[in-house]
Amino acid sequence: MFDEEMIQKVWEKGKPVLNNNPVEWRKDDCGAWIGRKYHGNRDSQYGWEIDHINPNGGDGINNLRPLQWENNLSKSDGKLVCVITADRKENRRC
């Protein structure tokens, strides 16, 4: 669906964390860890997907963000519902 250039742009919208390599690790809007190499991987706690902030807002970069995959699945009526957040270096249920 998205090419590598757009995936990278969305990745860069994730939140860098002090003392962690932002090329490899960031956090999503729920505070969950996401790993760059885990894009699209639902078998990893660090897997993430590209979320449409506004479901009807199109595929422009301003309407996209990286979300840990379980947080992306938990969205309800277009609203973010955080079910996963970080606990030190691991993710856990909220």
MOLINCOR-V628151 format. One record per pair of residues at least 24 apart in sequence whose C-alpha atoms are under 10 Angstrom apart, sorted by sequence separation. I is the first residue (numbers start at 1). J is the second residue. If there is no record, write none. Layout:
i=<I:I>
j=<J:J>
This chain:
i=<11:12:44:45:46:48:49:51:54:55:11:44:45:53:54:42:43:52:53:39:41:42:51:53:8:11:39:40:41:42:7:39:40:51:36:38:39:38:7:34:34:35:33:34:32:33:34:29:31:32:11:28:29:30:31:32:11:28:29:30:32:10:11:27:28:29:32:45:10:26:27:28:10:27:30:7:29:7:28:6:46:45:46:45:45:2:13:1:13:30:32:10:13:14:15:29:30:31:32:33:9:10:13:14:30:32:33:34:6:10:11:12:13:14:29:30:31:32:33:6:7:10:11:12:28:30:31:32:33:6:9:10:11:30:31:32:33:9:10:11:28:29:30:31:32:33:2:7:9:10:28:32:33:34:1:6:7:8:27:28:32:33:7:27:32:33:31:32:32:32:30>
j=<35:36:68:69:70:72:73:75:78:79:36:69:70:78:79:68:69:78:79:66:68:69:78:80:36:39:67:68:69:70:36:68:69:80:66:68:69:69:39:66:67:68:67:68:67:68:69:65:67:68:48:65:66:67:68:69:49:66:67:68:70:49:50:66:67:68:71:84:50:66:67:68:51:68:71:49:71:50:71:50:90:90:91:91:92:50:61:50:62:80:82:61:64:65:66:80:81:82:83:84:61:62:65:66:82:84:85:86:59:63:64:65:66:67:82:83:84:85:86:60:61:64:65:66:82:84:85:86:87:61:64:65:66:85:86:87:88:65:66:67:84:85:86:87:88:89:59:64:66:67:85:89:90:91:59:64:65:66:85:86:90:91:66:86:91:92:91:92:93:94:94>
